[in-house]
Amino acid sequence: MLGNIMVSVQTGTRKDNSKEIIIFQVSLRGYSKNMNMDSWFEKAHNLLIENFSESITKEAKKKWELE
């Protein structure tokens, strides 16, 4: 187990052009005695990317050129 995933989704406004935006924050907090720090960060990074990808629509992925 890597830790606990925390997800926060908020709306906001860009300061430079006043456009409405969605602020999507995903973080992972935890500790593992079974791996070193570099391994933990690599696994945590991959898990967060996967979690984000599963949380957005196909339309968003296409618009942001993630697919």
LINMOGI-V779297 format. One record per residue. SS is DSSP state (@ for helix, = for strand, . for the rest). PHI is phi in whole degrees, -180 to 180 (* if undefined). PSI is psi in degrees with one decimal (NA if undefined). Layout:
ss | phi | psi
SS | PHI | PSI
SS | PHI | PSI
This chain:
ss | phi | psi
. | * | 132.9
. | -89 | -30.4
. | 150 | -154.2
= | -111 | 130.9
= | -89 | 133.5
= | -119 | 131.0
= | -122 | 134.6
= | -133 | 129.0
= | -125 | 125.7
= | -138 | 161.5
= | -100 | 156.9
= | -159 | -175.3
= | -133 | 130.8
. | -67 | 139.2
. | -75 | -31.9
. | -79 | -27.0
. | -140 | 7.0
. | 61 | 18.6
. | -78 | 145.8
= | -73 | 141.4
= | -135 | 164.8
= | -111 | 127.5
= | -102 | 113.7
= | -116 | 108.8
= | -113 | 131.5
= | -129 | 129.0
= | -138 | 159.6
= | -132 | 129.2
= | -124 | 133.4
. | 174 | -172.1
. | -156 | 142.9
. | -134 | 126.9
. | -75 | -15.1
. | -91 | 0.8
. | -149 | 156.2
. | -79 | 172.3
@ | -61 | -42.8
@ | -62 | -43.0
@ | -64 | -41.6
@ | -61 | -47.4
@ | -63 | -39.1
@ | -64 | -47.1
@ | -65 | -41.1
@ | -63 | -43.4
@ | -59 | -48.2
@ | -62 | -40.0
@ | -65 | -40.8
@ | -67 | -40.4
@ | -62 | -44.6
@ | -62 | -43.8
@ | -62 | -44.6
@ | -63 | -46.0
@ | -60 | -37.8
@ | -76 | -15.2
@ | -93 | -10.8
. | -112 | 159.1
. | -79 | 164.3
@ | -62 | -35.6
@ | -63 | -42.1
@ | -65 | -42.9
@ | -60 | -40.8
@ | -67 | -45.4
@ | -62 | -39.3
. | -90 | 5.8
. | 57 | 45.8
. | -97 | -6.5
. | -119 | NA
